[in-house]
Amino acid sequence: MGGSEYAEILEGVVRLGSFVAVFGLMGLWELLAPARDRSFPRLRRWPNNLALAALNLAIVRVLFPAAGVGLAMLAEAQGAGLLRLLHLPFWLAVLAAMAVLDLAIYLQHLLFHAVPALWRLHRVHHADPDFDVTTALRFHPIEILLSMLIKAAVIFAFGPPVLAVLIFEVVLNGTSVFNHANVRLPPRIERVLRWFIVTPDMHRVHHSKDIRETNSNYGFNLSIWDRFFGTYRARPRLGHAGMQIGVIGLENPRQSVNLLGLLKMPFLPFVVSHDARIDRHEDVIRT
């Protein structure tokens, strides 16, 4: 077994193990103390969301068997990447690479909202009528493939250390499930945490039907990017209990909680035009 094959297996095992642990923990928390009442029972939504996630995993494994760690090893073997030109100490290179990768995820997320053709794909994620751990897995396969291509481009452009990519992938998996969970942290803890990472209360705002709230809080891991670029919103206008989750015009369960409907959704006519302009005026709270 070659080094790249071993690295791919290691990445898969570590990512899967950490994901199952976080998913199980947050799922149990949701069950015992949900932050919001559900619109649909789990037995109706979860099989469709999980089936979509399984389909995406199968497609990625077939088309991108090297995954992130394999791509990083290939870039390292070819000496590609701007970070290599800086000759940073290894620990600093790892931290810098993780920050670059996280910024890339933020910018990619913003792009999928700002470009109408990409929003057609991304609205599959937002059209979920409820917000919980399975929402974190709910993306259209074409969006997943585009995301992998973007990730590959970033890895070859910056040349992050292999260890940085492995850590980042594991952390991103965990934080994505965490900040999509239907839970609420104690207020004092939540206020401190959101200065550093994206919390469920912070990301839930992004899933509001209100376009001004949808176009905010794009971060998946670090919360600094939303504050730095002026896309941070502290809370929804109607509060977390009163805000509506989903996309206006895509409330039909045949679309929003049906696997075939989710796969077809990007190719349906726009029901409501998506204002992709980021509101940077008084509606966006900068703190």
N, C-alpha and C positions, 0 to 999 in steps of 0.2 A: 504494500500500500504506500503510495507516494505521500509527500508532505501535504500537498494541496488536498488530497482526498481525506487524509486524517483531519485536517483543519475544517473541512466542510462537515464531516461527521461530528466533530467536537462542537462546532457552531450550532448544528442542528440539535444536539442533545442539550446543550446549555440553554439555548433559546427556548426549546420546548419545555424543559424542566422549570425554568423560571416563569414562563408564561402560565403553565398549569397551576403553579403555586399561587401566583398573584390573582389569576382568574378565579380560582377556588376560594381564596380568602375574600376577595371583593364581592364575589357572588353570594357567599354566606352572609356578609355584612348587609348586602342589599336585602336579603331575605329576612334578616332579623330586625333591621332598622332602616327601611327605605326612606329616602328624602322626599320623594314624590309618589303619589298614587299612580298606578299604571293605567294606560288607556286600553291595552290589550293584554291578555294572559300570556305568561311565558310560553306555554305549550303551543301558542299560535305564532308568536314572533320568533322565538329562539331557534326552532328547527330551520327556518328559512335563513336567518342570519348566519347560523353555523354552517349550513349547507353552502352558502355563498363563500364563506371563509375557507371551507375545505376545497371548493373548486379553485379558488385563487391559489391556495397552497400547491395543489397539483400542477396547475399551469406554470407557476414560478419554478417549481422543481424540474419540470421538463425543459422549459426555455432558458432558465438561468441556473443550471446546476451548481455553478461556482458560488452563487450568492455573494453577499457583501465581503466576507472574509476571503473567499477565493479571488474576488476581484482585487482586493487589497494586496494579496500575495502576488498576483500577476503584475500589478503596478509596481510593487517593490522589486520584482525580478527585472523589470524593464527600466528601473530607475526613474519612473515617471512621478511628477508631482512637484508643486511649488514648495511645499513644506520641506522637502529634502534640500532645497537650495539654502534654507536658513540655518541648517546644521544646529538645530536646537537640541538641548539635552533630552534624552528619551522621555522622561516624565513630563516635560513641558510640551514636547511634540504630541504626546498622547492627549493632554488636556486641550491643546490648541486644535487638534484634529476633531475632538468631540464637540468643541464649540462650533467649528466650521460645519460639521455635519448637521448639528442642530439648527444652525442658521439656515442651511440649505433646505431643511424640512419646513421651516417657517416660511421661507420665500416660495417654496413650491406650493404650500397650502394657500398662500395668498394668490398665487397665479391661478390656481384651480377655481378660485372665486372670481377673479377679475376677467378671465377670458371666457366668453359665453360658451364656446365649444367645449372647454374643459369643465365648466360648471355643469353642463349636461351630464357628464360622467360623475362629478362629485356630488351632485344632488341625490344620488342613490344613498350616500352616507347620511345626508341631512334629512331625507324624507322619512326616516325611522320615526314613527309617532311616539315612541318612548325613548328614554335615554338611560342606557345601562351598559353593563360590561360587554354585551354582544354588539352594541353599536360600534365599539372600537374595532370590530372585525369586519364591518359591513362596508365593503368598497366594490365598485364594479371592476371586473377583471381587466378591462382596458385601462382603467386608472392605475391599477396595480402594475401593469406592464410598463406604462409610461413612467411611473415612479421608479421602477427598477432601472430604466434607461437613464433617468436623471441621476439616480444614485451612482450608477457606473461612471457617468461623466464627471461627477464631483470627485469620486475616488481617484480617477485617473488624472484629474486636473490638480488635485492637492496632494495626492500620495500620502494618505494617513497611515500611521503604523497599523499593522494587522491587529495588534492588541486593542487599539483604540476603536477599530471597527467592531470587533467582537463585543467589547464593553458597551459601545453605543447601541448596538442592535438589541442587546439584552435589556438595557435601561429603557430604550424607547418602547419595546414591547410591554414592559411592566408599567411604565408611566402612562402609556396610552390606555391600558385597561383601567388603571387607577383613576385617571381624570375623566373617564366616561362612566364611572360607576354611579349608580343611583344612591349615593350616600352623602351625608353631610358631616363634616368634621366639627369638633367644638370650635366656636367662633374665634377664640383667642389663638388657638393653634392654627386655624385656617388663615387668619390674617398674617401670621408670621410666615407660614409656608409659601403663600402665594407671592411673596417677594423673591422666592428662589425657584419654585417649580409651579407648574400648572396644576391647580387643584380641581376637584369635581365642580365646585361652585363657580369657579372662574371659567372652565370650559363649557359648562352647561349653558352659559349665556350665548355662546357661539352657535348653539343649536336652536335658538329661538326662531319663531316664524317672522319676527320683526326684522326686516332686512338690515336696519341700522345696528341691530345686535348681532345678526349673523355675520356682518362684516366687521367683526372685532374678535379679539382673543384667539388668534390663529395658532399660538404656540401649542406644542404637544408635550414638551419636556421642560425646558427653561422658560420662565415667564419674562425674562429680561427683554426679549425681542419685541414683544407687544408694547412694553413701556417705552423702549428706545425709539420705535418707529411710529408711535402715536396711535396704535390700534387697540389699546387696552381699555376695557370697560369693566368697572368694578362690579356692577350688578345689573340685572334686567329692570326695565321700567316698572313692571308689574310685580316684581319680586319673584323668587324662585317657585313659590307655590302658585302664583297667578300666571306666569309666562306659559305660552303655548310652544310645544316642541314640534318640529317638522318643517315642511315646505308648503306654503299656501298653494292650493290647487292640486296637491299630490296626496290628498287625504284618503283616497279610495283604497280600501284594504287590498283590492286585487293588484294594486301597484305597490303599496307601501309595505305590506307584510306577506308578499307572495314571491317566491324565488323567480319564477318566470317573469313576473311583473318587474322585478328589480333588474333583471338582465335586459329587458326591453326598454326600460325607463329612459335611457339617454337618447333613444331614437324616436321618442314620442314628441309631438309638437309642444312648444312652450305653452303652458297654461297661463302662467304669470311671468312677465318679463322680469329678469333678475337685474336689479340695479347694482352693478358691480363696483360702483364708486365707493371708495372708503370715506365715510363721513369723519372728517378731522376737525369738526367745529365743536359747538357746545355739547353735542350729544355724547362725544367720547370723553370719558373721564380719565384724566391723566393724574396719577398719584404716585 
